[in-house]
Amino acid sequence: MGKILVTGASGVVGRHTLLHLLKHKSANQLVGLVRDPSKAEDLTAKGIELRQGDYLDPEALDRAFVGIDKLMLTATHAFTDRNTAHSNAIKAAVKAGVNHLVSMPIMRKPNSAFTMKEITEEDIFTKKKILASGLAYTFAEHPPFLDNIHFYIGQRAHETGVLVPTGDGKFTAATRDDLGAAHAAILAGIGHEGKTYRLTGNPAISFAEIATTLSEVTGKKVPYRAVSEEEYTQIKAAEGWPAFVVDFAKGWVHGMNTNEWAEETNDLETLIGHKPTSPTDFFRKHYITA
Ligand SMILES: NC(=O)c1ccc[n+]([C@@H]2O[C@H](COP(=O)([O-])OP(=O)(O)OC[C@H]3O[C@@H](n4cnc5c(N)ncnc54)[C@H](OP(=O)(O)O)[C@@H]3O)[C@@H](O)[C@H]2O)c1
């Protein structure tokens, strides 16, 4: 029987996907693609084979994808050549005779005009490449990561208050653990070919509601204050982020404030078989001790 390969196995989403796959499949059916095997020794210890390869090295991808039946294409980093990286992986999957490819584009509203440098255009490009490849595919569309929320509101938001540019839109967010569990369910299951899942968390929440939730879980008033773009730039710069990353954060916040990820679906819950981690659960368990 062909194996399941997950790219980006040294990263958070890829690792969670493989760890959840272990609940469905034996380790000898699983493979992780890594650039540096020393970064995923925990997976080797669980019996998962690691194959070395870089998205920018097509020959290495050809070698790594031999004997692979299903492939999870974990999206690569912003601020790199994501188009070439994803395109190389898709081409290698076709060459290797992969039977099913799962990818994780960012969710978009139907007919959305929202664009975000480094993310949206590259994800649209990747989807088109997959559709043109002839591969059987599943699009596991992602909302913003809940466990990355500190990037937008600050690691100490429960002390400083939630200070973000003006906007009353809502957004859903999901943890990378829940998203990895959904990927595993798709890869280990049957009947997911040709489908698009919108893996939203629940409920959608605004930044003002995040402050209310933080107040509830900490037991003290956490203010929400809408700040100007200029003040937000200063806040993020003071946290040590370079200007291009500050702009990136502003792009995400703009999408959140304008309801780009406001839709709630049951796709994530259905795939993982339980309610996804809610913002309240997440803040209670992780954030206030961060
Ligand atoms: N929805 C959201 O809110 C959101 C937010 C941020 C990012 N994202 C997207 O989600 C993706 C996964 O997130 P994550 O948290 O799991 O990221 P992560 O922990 O940084 O993992 C990214 C993985 O991609 C691998 N990778 C990078 N460049 C590669 C290359 N040239 N060839 C092969 N592998 C390469 C990394 O390998 P190394 O360990 O060798 O670097 C790592 O394993 C990100 O890459 C980004 O596209 C989504």
The ligand as an SDF file (V2000), in Angstrom:
LIG
                    3D

 48 52  0  0  0  0  0  0  0  0999 V2000
   -3.3940   30.7340    8.4630 N   0  0  0  0  0  0  0  0  0  0  0  0
   -2.5070   31.4680    9.1150 C   0  0  0  0  0  0  0  0  0  0  0  0
   -2.8210   32.2170   10.0810 O   0  0  0  0  0  0  0  0  0  0  0  0
   -1.0710   31.4100    8.7300 C   0  0  0  0  0  0  0  0  0  0  0  0
   -0.1550   32.2090    9.4250 C   0  0  0  0  0  0  0  0  0  0  0  0
    1.1710   32.0940    9.0950 C   0  0  0  0  0  0  0  0  0  0  0  0
    1.5780   31.1940    8.1180 C   0  0  0  0  0  0  0  0  0  0  0  0
    0.6670   30.4490    7.4520 N   0  0  0  0  0  0  0  0  0  0  0  0
    1.0540   29.4600    6.4160 C   0  0  0  0  0  0  0  0  0  0  0  0
    1.0130   28.1690    7.0360 O   0  0  0  0  0  0  0  0  0  0  0  0
    2.2360   27.4940    6.7710 C   0  0  0  0  0  0  0  0  0  0  0  0
    2.5310   26.4640    7.8530 C   0  0  0  0  0  0  0  0  0  0  0  0
    2.5430   27.1180    9.1010 O   0  0  0  0  0  0  0  0  0  0  0  0
    3.4860   26.5720   10.2670 P   0  0  0  0  0  0  0  0  0  0  0  0
    3.1160   27.3530   11.4650 O   0  0  0  0  0  0  0  0  0  0  0  0
    3.4840   25.1040   10.2900 O   0  0  0  0  0  0  0  0  0  0  0  0
    4.9040   27.0890    9.7420 O   0  0  0  0  0  0  0  0  0  0  0  0
    6.3120   26.5640   10.1840 P   0  0  0  0  0  0  0  0  0  0  0  0
    6.2710   25.9600   11.5530 O   0  0  0  0  0  0  0  0  0  0  0  0
    7.2750   27.6870    9.9370 O   0  0  0  0  0  0  0  0  0  0  0  0
    6.5970   25.3810    9.1530 O   0  0  0  0  0  0  0  0  0  0  0  0
    6.8800   25.6150    7.8020 C   0  0  0  0  0  0  0  0  0  0  0  0
    7.5000   24.3480    7.2620 C   0  0  0  0  0  0  0  0  0  0  0  0
    7.8240   24.5670    5.8770 O   0  0  0  0  0  0  0  0  0  0  0  0
    9.1420   24.0770    5.6780 C   0  0  0  0  0  0  0  0  0  0  0  0
    9.7920   24.7320    4.5720 N   0  0  0  0  0  0  0  0  0  0  0  0
   10.0330   26.0460    4.4290 C   0  0  0  0  0  0  0  0  0  0  0  0
   10.6890   26.2760    3.2900 N   0  0  0  0  0  0  0  0  0  0  0  0
   10.8760   25.0640    2.7010 C   0  0  0  0  0  0  0  0  0  0  0  0
   11.5080   24.6320    1.5220 C   0  0  0  0  0  0  0  0  0  0  0  0
   12.1030   25.5070    0.6800 N   0  0  0  0  0  0  0  0  0  0  0  0
   11.5210   23.3130    1.2330 N   0  0  0  0  0  0  0  0  0  0  0  0
   10.9300   22.4180    2.0580 C   0  0  0  0  0  0  0  0  0  0  0  0
   10.3200   22.7540    3.2130 N   0  0  0  0  0  0  0  0  0  0  0  0
   10.3010   24.0790    3.5250 C   0  0  0  0  0  0  0  0  0  0  0  0
    9.8470   24.4000    6.9760 C   0  0  0  0  0  0  0  0  0  0  0  0
   11.0770   23.6990    7.0540 O   0  0  0  0  0  0  0  0  0  0  0  0
   12.2840   24.2220    8.0020 P   0  0  0  0  0  0  0  0  0  0  0  0
   11.9650   23.7020    9.3730 O   0  0  0  0  0  0  0  0  0  0  0  0
   13.4770   23.6110    7.3980 O   0  0  0  0  0  0  0  0  0  0  0  0
   12.2650   25.7240    7.9380 O   0  0  0  0  0  0  0  0  0  0  0  0
    8.7990   23.9660    7.9770 C   0  0  0  0  0  0  0  0  0  0  0  0
    8.8320   22.5790    8.1450 O   0  0  0  0  0  0  0  0  0  0  0  0
    3.2570   28.6220    6.6720 C   0  0  0  0  0  0  0  0  0  0  0  0
    4.4220   28.2070    5.9970 O   0  0  0  0  0  0  0  0  0  0  0  0
    2.4650   29.6620    5.8970 C   0  0  0  0  0  0  0  0  0  0  0  0
    2.4480   29.3630    4.5120 O   0  0  0  0  0  0  0  0  0  0  0  0
   -0.6480   30.5420    7.7530 C   0  0  0  0  0  0  0  0  0  0  0  0
  1  2  1  0
  2  3  2  0
  2  4  1  0
  4  5  1  0
  4 48  2  0
  5  6  2  0
  6  7  1  0
  7  8  2  0
  8  9  1  0
  8 48  1  0
  9 10  1  0
  9 46  1  0
 10 11  1  0
 11 12  1  0
 11 44  1  0
 12 13  1  0
 13 14  1  0
 14 15  2  0
 14 16  1  0
 14 17  1  0
 17 18  1  0
 18 19  2  0
 18 20  1  0
 18 21  1  0
 21 22  1  0
 22 23  1  0
 23 24  1  0
 23 42  1  0
 24 25  1  0
 25 26  1  0
 25 36  1  0
 26 27  1  0
 26 35  1  0
 27 28  2  0
 28 29  1  0
 29 30  1  0
 29 35  2  0
 30 31  1  0
 30 32  2  0
 32 33  1  0
 33 34  2  0
 34 35  1  0
 36 37  1  0
 36 42  1  0
 37 38  1  0
 38 39  2  0
 38 40  1  0
 38 41  1  0
 42 43  1  0
 44 45  1  0
 44 46  1  0
 46 47  1  0
M  CHG  2   8   1  16  -1
M  END
$$$$
